[in-house]
Amino acid sequence: MSVLRILILLTLVSYSSIFSVYARGNAEIESPGETKRIVQAGSSAFLVENALYLFPEAVDQVVAMADGNQGRGFFAGDIDPGIVEKTVLPRTANTEAILALQPDIVVLKNFLEKRMGEPLERVGVKTIYLDLETPEAWMEDLVVLGELFDDSERAEELQEMFRARIAVVEKPLKNLHDSEKPRTLVLYRSVKDGVKAVNVPPLSWIQTQMVEMAGGEPVWGDADFGERWTRTGIEQIAAWDPDVIFVAAYHMDAVDAVDELIQDSTWSSLRAVENGNIHAFPADYHSWDQPDVRWLLGLQWMAATLHPELFPGLDMESEARTFFNEMFFIDDTAFNEYIKPRLTGLN
């Protein structure tokens, strides 16, 4: 999908959209402005709870959430000053555990509708489902969250910040010819039962869209990998022979993952490795390639890595400071305490 098309879609999805919370669950907001007992539950917890905390009302209204720690710390827990008084659920919490919290509304990732949402709905619990998987979905979900918190002003502000951050990337790339787009590969370095592997994202996922928006050509663009990460091997990667490789890791350090790949003799003949164009995705609490709001930072970093001549002097740490202040109201002191010590992959 072209950057221009995405920008048009983002502009069309404004807060005046007819899209409402009713389209994402059964949560009819009957009394706008009143304090609610909001519970976030289930897997992909960090995606949902981090989206909730884009709104300042979350501090008072979110009474429980699932553990969103991916191994680098619990971001929502660290930025919520009232976390000690809240319940942190296991991601496998069942209906009974959620009901015990007496929620007014439960917010879930959309793929949990049948497994977790419907049992709650059957006993009268209101639910909201968030998508958060694409730029377009994010703009729609901000509308949903604005209705949830009765804060249309913040929803509109966030939408405008999204558009502005995408435009910062789009403008320098607008005259880029296809021949100037590096052939790019995104890999997820996984570890399961001690076995390490590399995996490629589906074409529909945000990692693929980020490559296109950042001025690259996804080398796996003609492959059909379904709807989840698909394991691949060095033979296929060598056949693609990308100019640039980006490596993400969620349960190990991506910088360490890249170092391991560089030291692997089977990777040494790859063009990207020979030319020093294999890069670890930056991360703080979470990797910047995921559909967490941090994808906006990842997009900017990726564009500058693919086309450094078009983004001279870009200081990603400074950009991150501004980003976390705008999105989560994190000042310099809190950034230095919580974010900066976890930042990796910027050098």
Secondary structure, DSSP 8 states (H G I E B T S, - for coil): --HHHHHHHHHHS-TT-S--GGGGBS----STTS---EEE-SSSHHHHHHHHTTSTTHHHHEEEEE----SS--HHHHH-TTGGGSEEE-TT--HHHHHTT--SEEEEEGGGIIIIIHHHHHTT-EEEEE--SSHHHHHHHHHHHHHHTT-HHHHHHHHHHHHHHHHHHHHHHTT--GGGS-EEEEEEEEEETTEEEEEE--TTSHHHHHHHHTT-EETTTT---TTS-EEE-HHHHHHH--SEEEEE-SSS-HHHHHHHHHH-GGGTTSHHHHTT-EEE--BSSSBTTSSSTTHHHHHHHHHHHH-GGGSTT--HHHHHHHHHHHHH---HHHIIIIIGGG-BS--
